[in-house]
Each structure stands twice: as C-alpha cells, then as structure tokens.
Amino acid sequence: MTATYTFDVFSSLDGFGAAGGDWTGYWGKQGPELLDHRLAEYGEEQRMVFGANTFRAFTAMLASADEGAEVRDPWVTRMRSLPATVVSTTLKEPLDWPDAHVLSGDAVDVVARLKEESEVPLRSHGSLAMNRALMAAGLVDRVQVTLFPVITGRTGLDPIFRGAADYDLELIGSRTLDGRIQELVYRPTLHI
C-alpha cells in the first residue's frame, strides 16, 4: 500500500503563493477558524516533505520571528515537530529542524520511494517547483489549496502552477473558514 501524498498550498485568487508590498502573512485574512483547522490537520500523524528552497525559507523565517509572531502560529509549531524529509542535493545534516532528514536525489525518485515505504500520509506545504514535478510524475494524490480572498496582480510572488502541465481536478472536499477563506481539495489527473 502506498502512502497518500498531499500538496498543500496557500493561494491568492489569481494563483500566487505569496505577495510583496504591504501584504502580511495569510494576506491579513486569517481568523481563528482557519488557525484551529490548520492545527487540527497538522495534529494528525504524517510526514512532511520539503524541497531545499522551501525548507531554507521556513527555517530562516522561523529563526527571525519573535515568539508570538504569526509565523509561529501553533499549527506551524506543530508542523515543525512532525517528522520531515528534505529532498536536496545541497543541504547536509544536521538540520536546524527536529526530526528532519535529507534525502539526496531527484525528487520524483525520492518521493516515489517514500510513498512505498511510509506508514503515514505524506504532506508538503509549499515547495512549488518540487510539487509541480511530482504532479507531472503522477505522485500527488491530493492538491489542497487554501484560497484567500485577495488578488495580488501587481505584488504577487511565487506563481503556484507556472510552467505546470494541464490537469483535470476532481473536487473531493471543500469548506469555508472564517466566512471568507476557501479550502479546496482536489484529486489531480493529467489532462490528455
């Protein structure tokens, strides 16, 4: 039996994973329902999978954040306590992350092996380029998009699906959080 792999990403309505300018984390739209839901999701037993760039960004962001800053929300603290695999040819252990290990090699090969060997579900938050490659290889079972009610046309950063193939998406779950944020869970299949 293979482990389920979820590509978990935050997005603006126009498909950006972040924004510059005066936008804050969560585009300033987070509320207690979103934060409680995220904590519950990350309370489940699972293994995190990160690409090297996202892992570096998370560790830098957490290292520079004051206690109580939004990047230290309880769900992020919980995510950091989960076992993690970092797919990288440049990072070396030890990592500044509890229970994180580096697996060197091509992400498709590494994640295919993890899916076969893992006894718990796999989840990746961010790691856009890596997850686009994994989707193209048919290794992503679920795409979970948390859609924030903003358009960041001028300030948008990190286009989530830039350069991705075409996919058909089967909606397998949805919910509204804090009356304005949509969580959409899809099963992707390559559009042929």
N, C-alpha and C positions, 0 to 999 in steps of 0.2 A: 504494500500500500504506500502511495506517495503522499507526502505532506502537502497541504494546501498552501499556496503562495499568494499573498495579498500585497498589491502595490497600493499603498495608502498615501494620498497626496492632498494638500490644501490647494485651492484654486480660486482665482477671481473668475467672474463670469466670462471674461474674454480669454481664459486659459493660461494665465500666468501664475507661477508658483510663489511669487514674491513681488514686491514693488519697492521702488526707491521713493524719493521725495519725502513728504512728511507722514507717510503711512507708518503705523506701528504694527507690531505683531498681530496676527489674525485680522489685519486691516482695521483694527479697532472695533471689530464687530462681535467679539466673543462674549459669552454670557455664562451664567452658572450651569445651564443645562448642557451646553457644549462641553464645558470643562469636566463636569461629572460623567458625561457619556464617554469622553476620551479616557478618563481614569478607569472606568469600568472595562472598557475594551482592552486596555493595557494591563488590567488585572488578571486577564486570562493567561494561562501558560502558553508561551510561544517563544520563538527565537527571532531576533531582529537580524536583518541582513542590510548592510550598508555598502555603498561604493566608497572609495577612498575620499573623494572630494566632499561628499555629504558628511562623512564621518569627521573629517578635518573641520568642516564648518560647525557641526554640532559641538565638538569639543572646544573650539575657540569661543563659540557663543556662550557655552555654559561656564567656561573659565572666567570670562569677562563680566558675567552677570552678577549683580548683587543678590544676596538672599532676598526672596520675596519678589524679584522681578518676574515678569510674565513668562520669560523663558525657563523659569524654574517652577512652573505650574506643577502640581502633583502628578499629572499624567506624564510629564517629561521626566520627572524624577523616577517614576515607575519604569518608564521605557529604558532609562539608563541602568536600571537594576536587572533588566532581563538579560539572558544570555544573548550574545551578539557575535555575528560573523562579519568581518570586514573583508570584502573582496578587493585585493590590492596587490600590485606588483612593486609598489614603492614603500608602503608602510611596513614597519617591523615592530615586533613585540619587544618589550611590554607596551601596552597601550594605556592611555590615561582614561580608562573606562572599565568598571568592574566587569569581570566575566566576558571580556571581548577577546576574540582571537582573529588573527589574519589568516586567510586562505589565499594563496597566490595562484594566479592563473586567469584564464578567460572566464568572465562572469557566467556565461552560458554553461560552461563545463562545471564550474564550482556549484552553481545553484541546481543544476540537474542532479549532481551527486547529493547535495543537501536534501533535496526533495525525496530522494530514495532512502536516505539514511535517517532523517529526522523523525522522531516520535511525536513531535509537537508541530503545530502550524508555523509557517514562516511569514514574516511581515517586514516590509520595507517602507519606511516613511521618507519620502523624498527620493534621492539617488536617481534623478531623472534619466540621464543617459544610460545608466545600467539597466533600469527598468524598461526603457524603450527596446533595448537589445533583448531582454528576457521576453518581452511581449512578442517580438518578431520570431523568437525561437519557440513560442508556444508554451512557455514555462509559467506565465502569470495566469492564475486561476480566477482571481478577482481583482478588479480595479475599484478601489474605494476612493471616491472623490468627495471631499468636503468643500462645498461650493459657497463662497462668501459673497454677499450681495454688493459687489463693487465691480466697476470697470476701471482698469488701470492702463488705458490706451497709451498715455504719454509716459507713464512711470513704471510700467510692467517689466518685471525681470523674470528670467527663467521660464520661457515658454515650455509648458509641460510636454506637449506632443510634437514639438518642432522636429521635422525630419522623420517622424514615425510613419509606418505603413498605414494602410486603411484597415479599419476593424469594424465589424458588426458588434454591437453591445447588447446583451440580454440583461435587462434590469432584474436583479434578484433581491434587491432591498432598497428601501428609501425611508427617510424620516426628516422631519423638520425640527430643528433645535433652536431654542430661544426665539421662536416665531419668525426667523429670518434666514437661518443658515440651513442649506440642504445637504444631507449626506446621501449620496447615491452609490450603490454597489452594483457593479456590472460583471458579467462573465464575458470576456472578450474572445472573439474568434476572428482570425484573419479574413478580410474581405477578398474573395477571389473573383 
